[in-house]
Each structure stands twice: as C-alpha cells, then as structure tokens.
Amino acid sequence: MGRYLMLLLLVFVFGCNQKAHKKVTKKVQIDTLQGRSLLGTPLVSEQLKPLHEKKVAQYKKALAEYQNDSLNADKVIWLGRRMAYLGDYQKAIDIYTKGIETFHDDPRFYRHRGHRFISIRQLDRAIDDLEKAATLIKGTEDEVEPDGIPNRLNRPVSSLHTNIYYHLGLAYYLKGNWPKALEHFQNCLNATTNDDMRVAATHWLYMILHRMESPKEAEKLLEPITEEMDIIENDGYHRLLLFYKGLLKEGALRKNGSVGASEAVQYGIAHWYHYNGNLEKAKSLYTDLIETGHWPAFGYIAAEAELSRWPD
C-alpha cells in the first residue's frame, strides 16, 4: 500500500512539474517576425517551447531583478540580453533604447543595441550605435564582458572594447565597406589579450585584405597562428586560419558546437572560393548556407550580404 501511495505521489509531482514548466513558457511569448533578411525574406524566430525552459527562467529572473531595481544599468542590460537570447531582438532593442534614455553616456547600451540591429539587418543603425560606443570608450580602461551563454570553462574571452570594435567591423564588412571594416577589426585585434579574440579578429582581417586585393598582407597575418594556441570557444575561426595556412584540409573543418560556429566555418570556406576566383563554387556554398543555417549567425548574415550584391 505504501509503495502504491508513493507511486501516486511521484505521478502527481511529475504532472505538477510538467504543468509548471508549460506555465512558465506560456507566460512568456515573443514576437516571431523579427524583420527581413538582406535578401528580402522574413526573419522568423521560433516561438518558445518547453525545451526553452532554462532560457525562459533566466529571462524571468532578469525581469524580476530589473523590476526591483529599474534604475540599475546592469539590470537593464541583462534584461535586454536575456530577451535577445529568447530570439526577440526587436524587444531587446526596445529595452536598450529605454535604457539609453537614462544612461545615454554608457557605451554598453549602444554596443548591445548595435549588435541586435545587426541581427535584424538594420546595418546603418548598427553602425551609428557602435560608432557612438567607440567614441564613448576612447581613453577609458577596458573591462571584461560577462558571458550570457558561458563557454566550457566559464571564462569570458571578450571585453567591452573588443566587442564594440568587432561588431562595428562586422557591420561595415556586411555593407562591403572594406577599409572601415579593416580599421575596426584591427582595433579589435590591438585591444585583445587572448587567443580566442585574436583568431576571431584575424580571420575577418584576413578575408578583408583578400577582398582589398592585398594577399601578401593577408598571408602575413597568419604568421603568429599556430596549432598550439589556447582556444576556448573560437575553434571554428582557429581552424579556418589553419586551413588558410595550409595546415588543415578543407574536409577537416568541423563546427565546435557553439552557436554560429557551423555558419562561420561554412562562410569561411565559401568566401575562400570567392576571393580565389571560383565564383560558381562560392555561390553554391553561400546558397547552401542560407538554406540550412541559423539566420542570426554572423556567417549566415555574411552569406546573405554576398548574395544580395551578387552580379546577375
């Protein structure tokens, strides 16, 4: 009899937990239509499901902390970040915009809003925000930027300065403004203190220099790149650089499991064919990436940018 009652209790508790999980997810809804791609197609985020339970819980915690202390800049920023991780970039932008009304001299708000303008393909607005952030950090000491989605060692590898320059360089890259992209990815490389950001910035600089028809300068960038570098999360960029250097074969390139890693590698390979003159192969790989990839990933957006200006 005791075992029967225990079984009933377990069933009851399990059922309550399932209902609670569904209730948590049901309370938080996102706008699924986020904008249009550079190719004119809808950008659609997946509506929240029970499998998003952890992200929803993190968002609700950030919301509660914000409601308890709405004049705390950190609380506003984390609320925006958690909203973005749910896939609602438009609402995240609204949160950062509201924050800017109070903290108009805090570069972090422009950095994060600029990032999310990139996500929804509003590149000119992203550039405006990130240029503002770059102006605000001039003469200031850099600071580590905490991760919202920690890497395997729970060790942040980026900073406020490197993130501002990185995203600003990316926005110009997506616009096809190679000189400005070069300038800011070089700023990012100059500001970095670890191998993860070093390989990330070097990868974009290498591609930019090839697009600027400076292959010797591009190859020179590869000199300090070695197989023994201390890489925590940017394995995709590291392996691409080793591929460019001739130390890896194309078939050896693999994603490392982080969001966007597969798209970054796919774009890097497609772009390698592009600047080496095999336009048919490049276009085919860009198209494959658009058909199979994750649309918020930077490699995906870069493939869109290439196809959007592809000659007929």
N, C-alpha and C positions, 0 to 999 in steps of 0.2 A: 504493500500500500504506500509505504514511504517512497519507494522508487517511482511509483506512478505519479504521486504528487510532485516529486522533483522534476519528472519529465514534463508535466503540465506547466510547472513554473518556468522551466527553460524555454518552452514553446512560447509562453506568454511574454517573457523578457525579450526573446528574439524578435517576436512580432512587434513589440513596442519600439525596439531599436530600429527596425526596418521602417516603421511609420515615422519615427522621429527623423531618420535620415531623409526620407522623402519630403517631410515637412520643411526641413532646413533648406533643401534645394528648391522646393516650391515657392518659398517666400522670396527668394532672390531670383529675379528674372533679368535678362539682359536684352538689349536691342540687337537682334541678329544681323540686320542690314547695317553695315558699317561705312559704306561708301562704294566707290567704283575703282577698279584697277586702272593701271596705266594703259590697258587695252580696252577699257570701257565696260568690262564685265563686273557684275555685283560682287562685293566683298561681303561674304556671309559668315558670321561666327555661329558655332554650334550652340543651341540653347542648352542650359545647364541640366545635367542629369545626375542621378545618384553617384556615378563614378567621379563627379567633380566635388564630392562632399568635402574633401580636405581644403580645396581652394575656397569653397563657399564659407567654411568655418573660419579660415584665415581672414577672409573679407569681412565677415560679421564681427570678428574680434577687432579689426582695424576700425570698423564703423563705430563700435561701442566706445573705443578709446578716443576717436575723433569727437563723438557727441559729448564725451565727458570733458574734453579739453580742445575746443574747436579753434582756439587762438594759438595752438602749438603747431609750428610749421612742420615738424616731423610727422605729426599725426595726420595732417592734411596730405602730405606727400605719400605716406604709406597707404592712406585710403585710396588715393589715385592709382598707386601701383597695384594694389590688390584688385581693384576694379579692372585694370588692364589685363591682369592675369586671368580674369574670368572671360576675357575676349571682348569686353565692351570698351573699346578705345575711345569712342565718342564721349561716353560718360566720364571716363578718366580725364579726357581733355577738359571737360566742363569743371571737374574738381580742381584741376591745376589752374584753370582760368580764375576761378573764385579765389584760390589761394594767392594768386598774383595781385588781386585787388588789395590784399592786406600786406603781403610780403613781396612788394614789387622790386626790391633790390636783392632778393635771394636767387642766385643763379640756378639753384636746383629745380625750381619750378619751370624755368624756361628750358632747362636740359630735358626734363621728363616730358613736358608738353611737346617739345620739338621732336623727341623720339616717337611719340604717338601720332604726330602729324605725318611722320614718315610712314607709319603703319597704315594710315588711311590714304596715303598717296597725295597729301597736300604738301608738296615739296617746298614751294615758295614760303609757306607759313612756317614750315620746319626750319628753313634757313634763317628767317627773321628771328625766331626764338633762339636758335643756337648761336647766332651771331651776337645776340644780346647777352646770352650766358657767357660767351667767350670774352666779351667786354667786361662783364662784372667780375670775372676771376683774375683779371690782369693784376699782377702784383700781390696776389694772395697765395697763401700756403695751400698746397693740395691736401686732400683728405680722402681716405678710403671710403668707397661707397658700398654700404652693406648689400648683400645679395638677397633678393626676394625668393629666388629659387637657388638654394646653395648647391655648390659643386660637391663632388665626392669627399673632399677633405674639409668642407665647410670653411674654406679660406677664400675670401673675396680677392679677385685679381685685378679689378678695375678701380679707378678713382674718379672723383668728380671731374678733374681736368681731362683725364684721358677719355672719359665718356663724352664730354662735351665736344672735344676735337674729333673723336671717332665718328660720332653721329653727324657732325657738321660736314666732315669729309665725305661721309656716305651720301648725304643729301645732295651735295654738289656732284658727286660721282653719278648719281641717278639722273641728274639733269644733263650729264655729259659735259660738265664744266671741269675738264681735266686739270688745268692749272690751280683752281681753287681747291679741288679735291686733294691734289698733291700737297698743297700748303698745309691743310689741316690734318691730313694723315701724318705728315712729317711732324707737326706739332704734337700729335698723339704719341708718335714714336719717341720724340725727345722727352716727353713727360713720363714715359713708362718706367717702372722699376722692376718688372718681372718678365719672364719669358713668354707667358701667355699673351699679354698685351703686345709684346714685341713681335710675335709671329702674326698676330691679327693685323696690326698696322702695316707690317712689312708685306703681307700678302696683297693688300689693296694698293700699296705703293708700287709693288712690282707690276701689277696689272695696269695701273695708271701710266707708268713710264713706257710700257709697251704701246699703249694707245697714243702716247705722245711721240711715238717712234724714236724712243731712246733706249734701245735694247741693251747697250753696254752699261748704262747706268742701272738698268733693272737687274742685270746679272750681278753687278757689284753688290747689290743689296743682299744677295744670297750668301755672300762670303761668311758672315757670322752664324749662319743657320746650320746646326748640326743635329745629328740623331740623338745626342745626349742631353738636349735641352730639357729643362724642368717644366714640363707641361702638365697642367692640372685639368683644364677644361677645353682649351682650344686645339685639341688634337687634329681636327679637320684642317685648320689653317696650317698647322705644322707639317702635316703630311703632304698637303698641296705644295708647300715650299720645297720639301724634299723631292717631290715629283718634278718640279721645275728645275731643280738642281741635278736631276738625273739619278738620284739615289733611290727612287721608288718607281716602279712601273705603274701605269695607269690602272691596271687591274688590282693593284694592292691598296688602292684608296678605299677606305671604308668610313662610314659615319661612326661617331663615338658615342652616340646615344643622347647627346644634348639636343635641345630644341633648336632647329635650324641648321644643325651640323650637316645633315644629308644634303640639304639645299645648297649650303655653302660649297661643299665638295662638288656637287653636280654643276653648279655655276662656274666654279674654278676650272673644271675640265672643259666645259663648253667654251668658256672665254679663251682658254689656251688655244683651242682650234681656231677661234675667231681671229686673234691677233697673229696667228701663224698662217693665215690665209685660206684655211679650209672653211669657207663660209657655209657651204651646204651642210657639213657635219655640225658646225656650231649651231645653225638654225634648228636643225633636227633635235639637238640636245636641249636647247633653250625651250623648244616646244614640249618635249617630254617632261621637262621640269615643271612647266606650267600645268600640264595635265595631271601630274602625280604629286606635286609638292604641297607644302603648307603655306598658305598665302601670306601670313605675317612675317615669314622668314626673310632675312635680307637677301639671301641668294635668289629666292623666288622673285622679290621685287626687282632685283638687278636684271634677271632674265626678262621680266616684263619690260623694263626700260629698253633693253636691247631690241626686243621685237617691236616695240612701239615706234622706233625710228628706223626699222629695217627697210632698206630700199626695195621697191616692188620689182 
